[in-house]
């Protein structure tokens, strides 16, 4: 396994898994958590998610209007499906 090999050579390495919404599956995220692998994954659009990120969207829009430059903001949210 790649994670084991990396940690064997670099025991203190921080591993971060990055994937789009197709990789946002509970089995993958649970595996990452059990193996001390941090993760950044995209989420498919939905109403609850949009409501949570609305403040950052508004902030990016405001900064773009002020500077005329593209904006990229990062945030951490906690989300779980209701079903």
C-alpha positions as CSV (number, residue, x, y, z in Angstrom):
1,X,0.0,0.0,0.0
2,X,1.3,3.4,-0.9
3,X,0.5,5.1,2.4
4,X,2.5,2.4,4.3
5,X,5.4,2.7,2.0
6,X,5.5,6.5,2.3
7,X,5.3,6.3,6.1
8,X,8.0,3.6,6.2
9,X,10.5,6.0,4.5
10,X,9.2,9.2,6.1
11,X,7.4,8.3,9.4
12,X,6.4,11.9,10.2
13,X,5.0,12.8,6.7
14,X,1.6,14.3,6.6
15,X,-0.5,12.8,3.8
16,X,-3.4,14.6,2.3
17,X,-5.8,13.0,-0.1
18,X,-7.4,15.3,-2.6
19,X,-10.3,14.3,-4.8
20,X,-13.4,15.7,-6.6
21,X,-16.9,14.9,-5.6
22,X,-16.7,11.4,-7.2
23,X,-14.3,10.4,-4.4
24,X,-16.5,11.8,-1.7
25,X,-17.7,8.4,-0.5
26,X,-18.0,7.4,3.2
27,X,-15.8,4.3,2.7
28,X,-12.9,6.4,1.4
29,X,-13.3,9.1,4.0
30,X,-13.6,6.5,6.8
31,X,-10.4,4.8,5.5
32,X,-8.6,8.1,5.5
33,X,-9.6,8.8,9.1
34,X,-8.6,5.4,10.3
35,X,-5.2,5.7,8.6
36,X,-4.5,9.3,9.7
37,X,-4.7,10.6,6.1
38,X,-6.2,14.1,5.9
39,X,-8.5,14.8,3.0
40,X,-9.9,17.5,0.8
41,X,-12.8,16.5,-1.4
42,X,-15.3,18.3,-3.5
43,X,-19.0,18.0,-2.8
44,X,-21.8,17.9,-5.4
45,X,-24.0,20.9,-5.3
46,X,-27.1,20.8,-3.1
47,X,-29.2,23.3,-1.2
48,X,-27.8,22.6,2.3
49,X,-24.2,22.8,1.0
50,X,-24.9,26.1,-0.8
51,X,-26.4,27.6,2.3
52,X,-23.2,26.7,4.3
53,X,-20.8,28.2,1.8
54,X,-23.0,31.3,1.0
55,X,-20.9,33.6,3.2
56,X,-17.7,32.7,1.4
57,X,-19.3,33.1,-2.0
58,X,-20.5,36.6,-1.0
59,X,-17.0,37.4,0.4
60,X,-15.3,36.3,-2.8
61,X,-17.8,38.3,-4.9
62,X,-17.2,41.4,-2.8
63,X,-13.4,41.0,-3.0
64,X,-13.6,40.5,-6.8
65,X,-15.7,43.7,-7.1
66,X,-13.1,45.6,-5.0
67,X,-10.0,44.4,-6.8
68,X,-11.1,43.2,-10.2
69,X,-9.1,40.0,-9.6
70,X,-10.3,36.5,-9.4
71,X,-10.7,35.2,-5.9
72,X,-10.1,31.8,-4.3
73,X,-11.2,31.3,-0.7
74,X,-10.9,28.1,1.3
75,X,-13.1,27.0,4.2
76,X,-13.7,24.0,6.3
77,X,-17.3,22.9,6.7
78,X,-18.9,19.9,8.4
79,X,-21.6,18.3,6.4
80,X,-23.6,15.1,6.5
81,X,-26.5,13.9,4.5
82,X,-29.8,13.9,6.3
83,X,-30.7,10.4,5.0
